[in-house]
Amino acid sequence: MEVTLRIVGAAEGRRLNRHYRKKPYPTNVLSFPYGKNRGDVVLCHPVIAREARAQGKMLAAHYAHLVLHGLLHLRGYEHEKKREAERMERLEIRLLARAGFGNPYTVE
């Protein structure tokens, strides 16, 4: 898999989210697949840092989760439907545990 990871500020995150998702605010992660096994993952640092603080998570752990989340989107995983979301969450939990990170869906 060939992936470009970009970390952007709030203004660029807002522009990208508005343009591609029609949402007027920056979001934590956006994924842009192109071609087979290729894509971009864009991470918005101010949003990620704010979420980590609010959720009492280590910044590195939150970044690890969101990078993985973005990569799974590039691989075709979605979470629009409950069953899809549960499948994706289980995979995220398992893969993050292998990397030494806790469950991102629990507050510790």
Summary of the structure (lengths in Angstrom):
residues: 108
radius of gyration: 13.7
end to end distance: 32.7
largest distance: 38.7
contacts: 302
relative contact order: 0.15
helix: 52%
strand: 18%
